[in-house]
Amino acid sequence: MKIAGWHRCSLIDFPGKVAATLFTQGCNLRCPFCHNGDLWDLQTPGTVPEGEIFAFLETRKGLLDGVVVSGGEPTLQPDLPDFLRRLRELGFATKLDSNGFRPEVLENLLANRLLNFVALDVKHIPERYAAACGCPVSLDALRRSLRLLRESGLDYELRTTVVPGIHAPEELPALLELVAGAPRLTLQNFDPRSAASHSLRLRKPFPPEVLEGLRDKFSPHVGQFSIR
């Protein structure tokens, strides 16, 4: 695994659990608002040895509940299944953060029961998806990942980061085509401070009341709706 960094303890990345969070190197998207743009290049070597992580986790059995594998895009890592299996063997719950464009990997992880929770980013309404990703994408792949999650019985969360100039509040209810029926949906307000696009670093996020005004549009159609 190419691991570019990690947080040894987090109270917010894995719902209901105290977890370590790992960030893998490499991504198949180029979202201009991404806050981990330095992780895009898959050819960049990882900087955190697996041995260091597992040695730490051995000392945290009973203290940490789980491990989050984020990125970048973790499903680009060919040894992700073996890595998750090792975490499970140590007794840790596992959470995957993904963009959903590698459904064949997700299907394998679900079939082998290597995940306890998935957070999947839904970037935009279908008609404007590529504008949020910064590159062409296959919505068929995304829809397959969403279907896999719906049919898995696993707890999961869908997340949409909302960016002025890329997203318009009045168009966001069209996300329901993709997200309706999810157990959890979170709208995340854009944070300009570390955006991959330098021009976006000068852009102000939406006022909180704009996102709050969307609550009634989404709440009836998902299990739990939240705003961050």
Summary of the structure (lengths in Angstrom):
residues: 228
radius of gyration: 17.2
end to end distance: 29.9
largest distance: 49.3
contacts: 734
relative contact order: 0.14
helix: 38%
strand: 23%
